[in-house]
Amino acid sequence: MSTSDIFQAPSELKLEKLSFCPTSTKGLQEWVASLSILQLGSSSKELFNALLEISELKCPEMLRFDLIQILHPTLDNVLGSLEKHFFNQSLITTDRNDQIIELAMLLRSHFAKIYVDISKRCNTQLSLHKFSIFAFNQKKSLQTARMVSSYYALQQLSLLVYQQHLLYSTPLFGQWLAAHQLLECAIKNNFSNTNINQILETQHALQTITQAYSQLILLDIFNTHQIRPSEMQGLYLCSLDWAKLVHVLAKETTLSRYIVDINKDHPPVFNTDQASLYKPTIYISTQNLLDHLSEIQTKKTGYLSKNEKLFLTPSLYFHIHNLLTTSTERLHERYEYSAQLYICFSLAVAHFYLSQGKNFHETLDLDNNYQFQTESTFINSMNSSVPLEVNSAKLLDREAKQTYSVEVLDISLNGYRIKWTGTTPAHLKTGEFILIQESTNSPWRGGVVRWIKQSTEKSLELGLEVLAQDLFPCSVMVKTDRHSNNYQPALLVKTSLQEKITISLIVSGSHIFREKQTIHLRLGKEDIKIYLIKAKLITQSFIHFEFELLNDQQEHLVNDFIHKQINESKNYDLWEALK
């Protein structure tokens, strides 16, 4: 069954009664009590069937509302169990997992849809009917059902977007239009800021329809095709706190960063002159959220919420802060381009190839009493989800060092859009450091997996951003104590812009590296102290730092090292060509 047309039109009311239990609240309660949640597969299918039948039942909307309220907690539990299959899976999934994912998507979509339909039908009845003084209670019940259904619909639409993000997939047709219409109806009828918890006597984290809509907006604004599932989970939970800091307004202000055209099936867009195709009716300000995030950086951790303490990692903070402070417009045009590209993953592997095939410990000219991380342990330390077994360390190395040939779909000034088919290696993740080569004879360039999207059946699209043309393998070390020096692979980056040459540094994304920190940079036999100034990019895999030398007199050592590396690379290429 396709999910694509779920939000296109209201469900057709064609059933006289429910087939699986008596058509009453008591009958449904007894049926739910008899379900075995332990049998996840069969109970999920039974619940899905029940959801469909309730949505198609010819009955008063108040009865439909009461029926779905009975089903709601069980649906939440089952969907929570199904969604565990979304985590730590290969991006191109197995057939069995495909079935579980499809069922979860169908359940969540129809769960949201039934609340959307109830809200709309209640609104129609309230608009068309003149209620007598004797029907006051009926009118009040319809108003409550409209409001609560709107709230739950937006809550489920947020969870649906979260589901779609975890799978790097796209929204369904009509999904955004449904959300905009729910907010529009709430604003028009003056219940957008009514406290839901007071009406229901509940403890929902988000109290109003405006806040529920704001959370949905945040999940989209924060462009989660660019982050990893663990970060998406963190983002979803933090957005429950942050939604209260978003301003959703009917008039434009100087702080209206995003706009919404409620007649378009489209998420908010950046408020620029280019958005002229849109007729905005809703203006969104995220300034309070930006102020809050900036304050977090300056105050102690006691200032953080529980979710922020647990989930707001340096890479996630960097990602969000960057999106809230910089223009989100595409900087460079894309051009069709048909070619093959060679790619390999991770900083450790990049170091190996840029060192002409030497393992990390071979590149370190150290006395034997120094400790360092072997390549395999380093690769694993960077990605704890990859299991490390002593016996399989060499095998993992071999697998990690693999280069892949991929099809280029189009190019821009600073990157590629590529197609990926077949199995996905462990390191194929957003934010992963990569080496890119246009042919086996061309030099490697450094880059990052910027975004991932599900494409056709069993294939992905990846956005690759080129970060650097000139890379030089080196190592870094943070002194942990007097007796051990743990060296890690790193890369020097040389950038030429308008005749100005800058040298920066790429290190692993481990938490030991941070801004305003002094570390040791090892270049061949030279050990130089440097000061990490500012992070240009932070991901879960690596950090790209601007740095300065503590001793300016050592600048020639850096230049000599780079010069030597360039010469060695040229000689190596010549030798390879002569073989």
FITIBA-852828 format. One record per residue (C-alpha): x, y, z; residue number from 0; chain; residue in one letter. Coordinates in steps of 0.02 Angstrom, whole numbers, padded with zeros to 5 digits. Last residue first. Example, Ala and Ser with C-alpha at 12.3 -4.5 7.8 and 13.67 -1.06 7.14 Angstrom:
! residues 2
REC     xx     yy     zz resi chain resn
REC  00684 -00053  00357    1     A    S
REC  00615 -00225  00390    0     A    A
END
This chain:
! residues 579
REC     xx     yy     zz resi chain resn
REC  02823  00048 -00624  578     A    K
REC  02875  00214 -00703  577     A    L
REC  02709  00302 -00665  576     A    A
REC  02716  00248 -00482  575     A    E
REC  02892  00318 -00469  574     A    W
REC  02836  00483 -00543  573     A    L
REC  02688  00491 -00423  572     A    D
REC  02805  00454 -00277  571     A    Y
REC  02927  00589 -00333  570     A    N
REC  02785  00716 -00345  569     A    K
REC  02718  00664 -00174  568     A    S
REC  02891  00675 -00097  567     A    E
REC  02914  00850 -00169  566     A    N
REC  02745  00910 -00102  565     A    I
REC  02781  00833  00069  564     A    Q
REC  02951  00919  00078  563     A    K
REC  02873  01088  00038  562     A    H
REC  02739  01060  00171  561     A    I
REC  02871  01015  00301  560     A    F
REC  02980  01163  00254  559     A    D
REC  02832  01282  00270  558     A    N
REC  02785  01212  00441  557     A    V
REC  02966  01219  00502  556     A    L
REC  02984  01397  00430  555     A    H
REC  02844  01453  00547  554     A    E
REC  02946  01401  00698  553     A    Q
REC  03004  01577  00740  552     A    Q
REC  02823  01624  00769  551     A    D
REC  02824  01523  00932  550     A    N
REC  02651  01483  00998  549     A    L
REC  02603  01445  00819  548     A    L
REC  02425  01489  00767  547     A    E
REC  02272  01384  00729  546     A    F
REC  02113  01382  00625  545     A    E
REC  02029  01217  00658  544     A    F
REC  01932  01087  00555  543     A    H
REC  01852  00962  00672  542     A    I
REC  01819  00780  00628  541     A    F
REC  01699  00633  00638  540     A    S
REC  01549  00696  00736  539     A    Q
REC  01559  00859  00639  538     A    T
REC  01635  01028  00681  537     A    I
REC  01684  01154  00546  536     A    L
REC  01785  01316  00548  535     A    K
REC  01832  01289  00732  534     A    A
REC  01926  01438  00803  533     A    K
REC  02094  01469  00886  532     A    I
REC  02185  01305  00918  531     A    L
REC  02356  01355  00989  530     A    Y
REC  02510  01265  00925  529     A    I
REC  02662  01185  01006  528     A    K
REC  02783  01108  00882  527     A    I
REC  02866  00936  00885  526     A    D
REC  02984  00910  00739  525     A    E
REC  03037  00736  00683  524     A    K
REC  02914  00729  00538  523     A    G
REC  02789  00867  00579  522     A    L
REC  02713  00835  00750  521     A    R
REC  02586  00963  00813  520     A    L
REC  02571  00971  01002  519     A    H
REC  02414  01049  01078  518     A    I
REC  02363  01214  01160  517     A    T
REC  02176  01246  01176  516     A    Q
REC  02071  01399  01139  515     A    K
REC  01943  01298  01038  514     A    E
REC  01923  01113  01076  513     A    R
REC  02006  00944  01046  512     A    F
REC  01986  00805  01176  511     A    I
REC  01803  00781  01129  510     A    H
REC  01846  00670  00981  509     A    S
REC  01804  00737  00809  508     A    G
REC  01975  00690  00741  507     A    S
REC  02091  00828  00682  506     A    V
REC  02096  00942  00528  505     A    I
REC  02218  01088  00536  504     A    L
REC  02234  01257  00450  503     A    S
REC  02368  01344  00347  502     A    I
REC  02326  01506  00258  501     A    T
REC  02403  01576  00098  500     A    I
REC  02349  01748  00036  499     A    K
REC  02367  01771 -00152  498     A    E
REC  02181  01805 -00169  497     A    Q
REC  02139  01644 -00075  496     A    L
REC  02265  01502 -00062  495     A    S
REC  02222  01364  00062  494     A    T
REC  02343  01237  00137  493     A    K
REC  02266  01106  00251  492     A    V
REC  02372  01008  00375  491     A    L
REC  02298  00838  00413  490     A    L
REC  02289  00739  00576  489     A    A
REC  02322  00562  00636  488     A    P
REC  02326  00540  00825  487     A    Q
REC  02471  00533  00948  486     A    Y
REC  02441  00481  01127  485     A    N
REC  02589  00537  01231  484     A    N
REC  02604  00447  01396  483     A    S
REC  02713  00477  01549  482     A    H
REC  02681  00656  01601  481     A    R
REC  02492  00647  01586  480     A    D
REC  02357  00680  01457  479     A    T
REC  02469  00779  01341  478     A    K
REC  02368  00814  01184  477     A    V
REC  02451  00750  01026  476     A    M
REC  02439  00788  00843  475     A    V
REC  02498  00699  00687  474     A    S
REC  02542  00744  00507  473     A    C
REC  02472  00706  00333  472     A    P
REC  02472  00850  00209  471     A    F
REC  02319  00910  00113  470     A    L
REC  02307  01031 -00033  469     A    D
REC  02140  01042 -00125  468     A    Q
REC  02029  01066  00028  467     A    A
REC  01849  01068  00083  466     A    L
REC  01757  00986 -00063  465     A    V
REC  01574  00960 -00016  464     A    E
REC  01491  00795 -00058  463     A    L
REC  01301  00782 -00069  462     A    G
REC  01245  00601 -00072  461     A    L
REC  01098  00520 -00162  460     A    E
REC  01051  00345 -00110  459     A    L
REC  00997  00184 -00195  458     A    S
REC  00898  00027 -00151  457     A    K
REC  00734  00086 -00230  456     A    E
REC  00755  00263 -00292  455     A    T
REC  00833  00403 -00192  454     A    S
REC  00850  00409 -00004  453     A    Q
REC  00942  00567  00040  452     A    K
REC  01113  00598  00119  451     A    I
REC  01196  00765  00160  450     A    W
REC  01367  00849  00179  449     A    R
REC  01483  00699  00163  448     A    V
REC  01645  00795  00189  447     A    V
REC  01795  00838  00081  446     A    G
REC  01981  00821  00053  445     A    G
REC  02056  00811 -00120  444     A    R
REC  02162  00668 -00187  443     A    W
REC  02273  00705 -00336  442     A    P
REC  02228  00647 -00512  441     A    S
REC  02297  00486 -00587  440     A    N
REC  02161  00366 -00528  439     A    T
REC  02031  00487 -00591  438     A    S
REC  01915  00615 -00513  437     A    E
REC  01982  00581 -00337  436     A    Q
REC  01892  00621 -00175  435     A    I
REC  01952  00590  00003  434     A    L
REC  01820  00589  00138  433     A    I
REC  01785  00654  00314  432     A    F
REC  01616  00597  00380  431     A    E
REC  01488  00731  00426  430     A    G
REC  01344  00629  00360  429     A    T
REC  01380  00444  00364  428     A    K
REC  01462  00315  00251  427     A    L
REC  01587  00257  00381  426     A    H
REC  01514  00083  00406  425     A    A
REC  01516  00047  00219  424     A    P
REC  01352  00051  00121  423     A    T
REC  01304 -00099  00016  422     A    T
REC  01244 -00074 -00161  421     A    G
REC  01204  00090 -00248  420     A    T
REC  01264  00267 -00217  419     A    W
REC  01225  00414 -00332  418     A    K
REC  01327  00573 -00322  417     A    I
REC  01297  00760 -00302  416     A    R
REC  01465  00846 -00309  415     A    Y
REC  01552  00993 -00228  414     A    G
REC  01625  01167 -00217  413     A    N
REC  01589  01251 -00384  412     A    L
REC  01440  01140 -00417  411     A    S
REC  01427  00966 -00492  410     A    I
REC  01294  00846 -00554  409     A    D
REC  01246  00662 -00554  408     A    L
REC  01420  00588 -00520  407     A    V
REC  01422  00396 -00518  406     A    E
REC  01527  00313 -00384  405     A    V
REC  01689  00211 -00379  404     A    S
REC  01734  00158 -00203  403     A    Y
REC  01902  00150 -00115  402     A    T
REC  01932  00019  00019  401     A    Q
REC  02044  00065  00164  400     A    K
REC  01907  00029  00293  399     A    A
REC  01882 -00148  00228  398     A    E
REC  02068 -00187  00239  397     A    R
REC  02080 -00108  00409  396     A    D
REC  01928 -00204  00469  395     A    L
REC  02007 -00366  00411  394     A    L
REC  02164 -00322  00507  393     A    K
REC  02065 -00287  00666  392     A    A
REC  01959 -00445  00646  391     A    S
REC  02052 -00551  00771  390     A    N
REC  02059 -00415  00903  389     A    V
REC  01874 -00382  00890  388     A    E
REC  01810 -00207  00872  387     A    L
REC  01627 -00178  00836  386     A    P
REC  01589 -00026  00728  385     A    V
REC  01461  00078  00826  384     A    S
REC  01606  00158  00920  383     A    S
REC  01655  00261  00772  382     A    N
REC  01806  00367  00800  381     A    M
REC  01878  00245  00924  380     A    S
REC  01858  00110  00793  379     A    N
REC  01961  00198  00662  378     A    I
REC  02090  00237  00795  377     A    F
REC  02096  00057  00853  376     A    T
REC  02124  00000  00674  375     A    S
REC  02255  00130  00635  374     A    E
REC  02357  00100  00789  373     A    T
REC  02348  00231  00925  372     A    Q
REC  02511  00295  00993  371     A    F
REC  02618  00267  01144  370     A    Q
REC  02797  00326  01154  369     A    Y
REC  02930  00212  01229  368     A    N
REC  02993  00158  01059  367     A    N
REC  03067  00325  01012  366     A    D
REC  02971  00416  00879  365     A    L
REC  02974  00447  00692  364     A    D
REC  02787  00429  00666  363     A    L
REC  02740  00388  00487  362     A    T
REC  02758  00200  00515  361     A    E
REC  02638  00209  00662  360     A    H
REC  02504  00281  00546  359     A    F
REC  02514  00145  00416  358     A    N
REC  02602  00196  00257  357     A    K
REC  02510  00193  00089  356     A    G
REC  02584  00348  00011  355     A    Q
REC  02558  00454  00171  354     A    S
REC  02408  00537  00086  353     A    L
REC  02328  00366  00071  352     A    Y
REC  02352  00319  00254  351     A    F
REC  02303  00491  00320  350     A    H
REC  02141  00484  00219  349     A    A
REC  02108  00313  00298  348     A    V
REC  02124  00386  00473  347     A    A
REC  02017  00537  00428  346     A    L
REC  01874  00429  00371  345     A    S
REC  01804  00370  00203  344     A    F
REC  01864  00335  00026  343     A    C
REC  01802  00403 -00141  342     A    I
REC  01834  00382 -00325  341     A    Y
REC  01721  00479 -00442  340     A    L
REC  01647  00425 -00606  339     A    Q
REC  01579  00551 -00730  338     A    A
REC  01423  00632 -00800  337     A    S
REC  01400  00815 -00757  336     A    Y
REC  01241  00915 -00751  335     A    E
REC  01276  01085 -00674  334     A    Y
REC  01230  01149 -00502  333     A    R
REC  01231  01336 -00464  332     A    E
REC  01331  01398 -00315  331     A    H
REC  01285  01486 -00154  330     A    L
REC  01124  01395 -00113  329     A    R
REC  01025  01503  00008  328     A    E
REC  01034  01458  00192  327     A    T
REC  01110  01623  00242  326     A    S
REC  01210  01610  00403  325     A    T
REC  01165  01634  00586  324     A    T
REC  01029  01508  00624  323     A    L
REC  01101  01370  00514  322     A    L
REC  01275  01391  00589  321     A    N
REC  01208  01385  00767  320     A    H
REC  01117  01223  00725  319     A    I
REC  01268  01134  00648  318     A    H
REC  01391  01197  00779  317     A    F
REC  01277  01142  00922  316     A    Y
REC  01256  00971  00841  315     A    L
REC  01446  00951  00822  314     A    S
REC  01481  01011  01000  313     A    P
REC  01350  00888  01069  312     A    T
REC  01179  00948  01128  311     A    L
REC  01107  00780  01177  310     A    F
REC  01116  00745  01364  309     A    L
REC  01142  00919  01436  308     A    K
REC  01022  00993  01308  307     A    E
REC  00888  00865  01352  306     A    N
REC  00900  00902  01540  305     A    K
REC  00896  01090  01507  304     A    S
REC  01059  01188  01509  303     A    L
REC  01095  01335  01625  302     A    Y
REC  01179  01222  01753  301     A    G
REC  01308  01189  01616  300     A    T
REC  01392  01357  01652  299     A    K
REC  01358  01512  01550  298     A    K
REC  01444  01583  01396  297     A    T
REC  01406  01449  01268  296     A    Q
REC  01228  01423  01332  295     A    I
REC  01200  01609  01312  294     A    E
REC  01231  01595  01123  293     A    S
REC  01104  01453  01112  292     A    L
REC  00974  01558  01205  291     A    H
REC  01005  01709  01093  290     A    D
REC  00985  01598  00939  289     A    L
REC  00822  01530  01009  288     A    L
REC  00759  01705  01044  287     A    N
REC  00805  01756  00865  286     A    Q
REC  00709  01613  00782  285     A    T
REC  00574  01724  00706  284     A    S
REC  00441  01651  00593  283     A    I
REC  00321  01745  00481  282     A    Y
REC  00153  01670  00427  281     A    I
REC  00045  01732  00283  280     A    T
REC  00181  01730  00153  279     A    P
REC  00135  01740 -00031  278     A    K
REC  00278  01640 -00103  277     A    Y
REC  00345  01655 -00280  276     A    L
REC  00441  01808 -00219  275     A    S
REC  00555  01699 -00110  274     A    A
REC  00708  01762 -00202  273     A    Q
REC  00694  01929 -00110  272     A    D
REC  00737  01835  00048  271     A    T
REC  00648  01757  00197  270     A    N
REC  00715  01579  00202  269     A    F
REC  00578  01454  00166  268     A    V
REC  00455  01367  00282  267     A    P
REC  00399  01192  00226  266     A    P
REC  00300  01167  00065  265     A    H
REC  00127  01109  00014  264     A    D
REC  00082  01287 -00028  263     A    K
REC -00075  01379  00026  262     A    N
REC -00002  01417  00198  261     A    I
REC  00140  01518  00121  260     A    D
REC  00267  01514  00262  259     A    V
REC  00411  01633  00295  258     A    I
REC  00578  01620  00383  257     A    Y
REC  00698  01745  00464  256     A    R
REC  00565  01867  00522  255     A    S
REC  00674  01971  00641  254     A    L
REC  00642  02140  00557  253     A    T
REC  00457  02105  00578  252     A    T
REC  00325  02032  00461  251     A    E
REC  00148  02007  00522  250     A    K
REC  00047  01849  00563  249     A    A
REC  00178  01789  00687  248     A    L
REC  00255  01624  00743  247     A    V
REC  00391  01665  00870  246     A    H
REC  00508  01521  00917  245     A    V
REC  00572  01509  01096  244     A    L
REC  00439  01384  01153  243     A    K
REC  00492  01265  01012  242     A    A
REC  00666  01258  01090  241     A    W
REC  00624  01145  01238  240     A    D
REC  00532  01011  01135  239     A    L
REC  00663  01044  00999  238     A    S
REC  00793  00971  01117  237     A    C
REC  00710  00799  01104  236     A    L
REC  00699  00803  00913  235     A    Y
REC  00876  00871  00897  234     A    L
REC  00948  00736  01008  233     A    G
REC  00860  00602  00906  232     A    Q
REC  00923  00684  00747  231     A    M
REC  01099  00687  00821  230     A    E
REC  01092  00498  00850  229     A    S
REC  01022  00477  00673  228     A    P
REC  01165  00576  00594  227     A    R
REC  01162  00752  00526  226     A    I
REC  01148  00838  00356  225     A    Q
REC  00982  00765  00298  224     A    H
REC  00924  00846  00460  223     A    T
REC  00901  01018  00389  222     A    N
REC  00881  01112  00552  221     A    F
REC  00740  01212  00471  220     A    I
REC  00637  01053  00450  219     A    D
REC  00641  00994  00631  218     A    L
REC  00621  01175  00685  217     A    L
REC  00459  01195  00587  216     A    I
REC  00380  01040  00667  215     A    L
REC  00429  01106  00838  214     A    Q
REC  00350  01274  00797  213     A    S
REC  00186  01188  00748  212     A    Y
REC  00177  01102  00919  211     A    A
REC  00219  01270  01001  210     A    Q
REC  00080  01359  00905  209     A    T
REC -00041  01218  00951  208     A    I
REC -00006  01248  01135  207     A    T
REC  00073  01164  01286  206     A    Q
REC  00225  01073  01220  205     A    L
REC  00303  00958  01350  204     A    A
REC  00133  00874  01375  203     A    H
REC  00085  00852  01559  202     A    Q
REC -00101  00814  01550  201     A    T
REC -00260  00883  01629  200     A    E
REC -00340  00881  01454  199     A    L
REC -00400  01062  01451  198     A    I
REC -00261  01131  01562  197     A    Q
REC -00129  01032  01467  196     A    N
REC -00190  01100  01301  195     A    I
REC -00151  01281  01351  194     A    N
REC -00237  01392  01222  193     A    T
REC -00114  01482  01107  192     A    N
REC -00184  01430  00938  191     A    S
REC -00364  01432  01003  190     A    F
REC -00425  01595  00928  189     A    N
REC -00534  01529  00786  188     A    N
REC -00432  01604  00643  187     A    K
REC -00267  01561  00729  186     A    I
REC -00318  01378  00757  185     A    A
REC -00384  01360  00578  184     A    C
REC -00222  01432  00507  183     A    E
REC -00119  01315  00618  182     A    L
REC -00211  01161  00557  181     A    L
REC -00203  01224  00377  180     A    Q
REC -00012  01242  00386  179     A    H
REC  00007  01062  00450  178     A    A
REC -00106  00988  00315  177     A    A
REC -00011  01084  00180  176     A    L
REC  00153  01013  00247  175     A    W
REC  00094  00832  00227  174     A    Q
REC  00001  00858  00063  173     A    G
REC  00118  00747 -00036  172     A    F
REC  00227  00645  00082  171     A    L
REC  00387  00716  00156  170     A    P
REC  00559  00655  00096  169     A    T
REC  00675  00513  00154  168     A    S
REC  00840  00516  00250  167     A    Y
REC  00775  00366  00349  166     A    L
REC  00797  00451  00517  165     A    L
REC  00731  00610  00436  164     A    H
REC  00570  00524  00381  163     A    Q
REC  00539  00461  00558  162     A    Q
REC  00569  00636  00629  161     A    Y
REC  00450  00707  00499  160     A    V
REC  00320  00577  00556  159     A    L
REC  00351  00623  00738  158     A    L
REC  00319  00805  00696  157     A    S
REC  00161  00756  00599  156     A    L
REC  00105  00656  00752  155     A    Q
REC  00120  00809  00866  154     A    Q
REC  00037  00918  00734  153     A    L
REC -00112  00797  00726  152     A    A
REC -00117  00786  00916  151     A    Y
REC -00136  00975  00932  150     A    Y
REC -00265  00989  00793  149     A    S
REC -00362  00842  00870  148     A    S
REC -00360  00930  01040  147     A    V
REC -00428  01092  00967  146     A    M
REC -00561  01015  00855  145     A    R
REC -00616  00892  00991  144     A    A
REC -00631  01036  01117  143     A    T
REC -00734  01142  00995  142     A    Q
REC -00845  00992  00954  141     A    L
REC -00876  00960  01140  140     A    S
REC -00917  01145  01169  139     A    K
REC -01043  01144  01027  138     A    K
REC -01126  00986  01094  137     A    Q
REC -01131  01061  01269  136     A    N
REC -01215  01221  01206  135     A    F
REC -01349  01124  01110  134     A    A
REC -01491  01194  01215  133     A    F
REC -01440  01373  01174  132     A    I
REC -01463  01328  00993  131     A    S
REC -01311  01290  00883  130     A    F
REC -01310  01365  00710  129     A    K
REC -01219  01238  00605  128     A    H
REC -01105  01273  00458  127     A    L
REC -00945  01336  00540  126     A    S
REC -00948  01220  00691  125     A    L
REC -00986  01071  00580  124     A    Q
REC -00844  01116  00459  123     A    T
REC -00723  01139  00604  122     A    N
REC -00768  00969  00677  121     A    C
REC -00740  00892  00505  120     A    R
REC -00569  00976  00487  119     A    K
REC -00508  00927  00662  118     A    S
REC -00570  00748  00642  117     A    I
REC -00482  00734  00472  116     A    D
REC -00314  00798  00538  115     A    V
REC -00328  00681  00688  114     A    Y
REC -00357  00532  00572  113     A    I
REC -00211  00588  00463  112     A    K
REC -00081  00592  00602  111     A    A
REC -00115  00409  00648  110     A    F
REC -00129  00368  00462  109     A    H
REC  00047  00433  00432  108     A    S
REC  00119  00352  00590  107     A    R
REC  00046  00181  00549  106     A    L
REC  00096  00187  00366  105     A    L
REC  00274  00241  00409  104     A    M
REC  00291  00104  00542  103     A    A
REC  00224 -00027  00420  102     A    L
REC  00346  00029  00285  101     A    E
REC  00492  00025  00408  100     A    I
REC  00449 -00153  00464   99     A    I
REC  00432 -00211  00283   98     A    Q
REC  00596 -00128  00231   97     A    D
REC  00681 -00212  00380   96     A    N
REC  00635 -00380  00309   95     A    R
REC  00693 -00330  00133   94     A    D
REC  00862 -00273  00201   93     A    T
REC  00905 -00088  00213   92     A    T
REC  01010  00032  00112   91     A    I
REC  01064  00155  00247   90     A    L
REC  01129  00007  00349   89     A    S
REC  01044  00006  00517   88     A    Q
REC  01102  00085  00678   87     A    N
REC  00929  00154  00715   86     A    F
REC  00772  00136  00610   85     A    F
REC  00729 -00035  00686   84     A    H
REC  00702  00051  00854   83     A    K
REC  00558  00140  00765   82     A    E
REC  00450 -00017  00776   81     A    L
REC  00455 -00018  00967   80     A    S
REC  00408  00167  00983   79     A    G
REC  00270  00139  00854   78     A    L
REC  00198  00000  00962   77     A    V
REC  00200  00107  01119   76     A    N
REC  00122  00260  01035   75     A    D
REC -00013  00152  00952   74     A    L
REC -00055  00080  01123   73     A    T
REC -00071  00254  01201   72     A    P
REC -00182  00320  01057   71     A    H
REC -00309  00178  01035   70     A    L
REC -00428  00242  01169   69     A    I
REC -00408  00421  01105   68     A    Q
REC -00444  00356  00929   67     A    I
REC -00613  00290  00988   66     A    L
REC -00660  00449  01082   65     A    D
REC -00623  00558  00929   64     A    F
REC -00722  00441  00814   63     A    R
REC -00868  00452  00938   62     A    L
REC -00858  00642  00940   61     A    M
REC -00849  00644  00749   60     A    E
REC -01021  00561  00739   59     A    P
REC -01013  00395  00644   58     A    C
REC -00988  00322  00470   57     A    K
REC -00822  00233  00502   56     A    L
REC -00678  00260  00378   55     A    E
REC -00549  00328  00504   54     A    S
REC -00603  00198  00633   53     A    I
REC -00579  00060  00503   52     A    E
REC -00405  00120  00453   51     A    L
REC -00346  00133  00634   50     A    L
REC -00413 -00041  00674   49     A    A
REC -00321 -00114  00523   48     A    N
REC -00160 -00030  00580   47     A    F
REC -00186 -00095  00755   46     A    L
REC -00208 -00273  00691   45     A    E
REC -00051 -00256  00584   44     A    K
REC  00050 -00191  00732   43     A    S
REC -00020 -00330  00846   42     A    S
REC  00037 -00463  00720   41     A    S
REC  00216 -00399  00705   40     A    G
REC  00241 -00348  00887   39     A    L
REC  00183 -00510  00967   38     A    Q
REC  00236 -00450  01139   37     A    L
REC  00102 -00316  01126   36     A    I
REC -00030 -00452  01145   35     A    S
REC -00196 -00367  01114   34     A    L
REC -00341 -00417  01231   33     A    S
REC -00343 -00250  01324   32     A    A
REC -00360 -00160  01155   31     A    V
REC -00516 -00265  01116   30     A    W
REC -00595 -00229  01285   29     A    E
REC -00567 -00042  01263   28     A    Q
REC -00638 -00051  01085   27     A    L
REC -00801 -00131  01143   26     A    G
REC -00819 -00005  01286   25     A    K
REC -00792  00143  01167   24     A    T
REC -00924  00075  01049   23     A    S
REC -00933 -00008  00878   22     A    T
REC -00923 -00188  00944   21     A    P
REC -00755 -00268  00898   20     A    C
REC -00652 -00325  00746   19     A    F
REC -00768 -00280  00601   18     A    S
REC -00809 -00101  00653   17     A    L
REC -00978 -00036  00595   16     A    K
REC -01067  00051  00449   15     A    E
REC -00905  00077  00352   14     A    L
REC -00895  00198  00203   13     A    K
REC -00829  00365  00264   12     A    L
REC -00696  00408  00134   11     A    E
REC -00536  00473  00215   10     A    S
REC -00505  00657  00181    9     A    P
REC -00400  00699  00025    8     A    A
REC -00216  00717 -00022    7     A    Q
REC -00140  00675  00147    6     A    F
REC -00130  00486  00119    5     A    I
REC -00080  00498 -00065    4     A    D
REC  00103  00445 -00054    3     A    S
REC  00086  00310  00079    2     A    T
REC  00068  00171 -00047    1     A    S
REC  00000  00000  00000    0     A    M
END
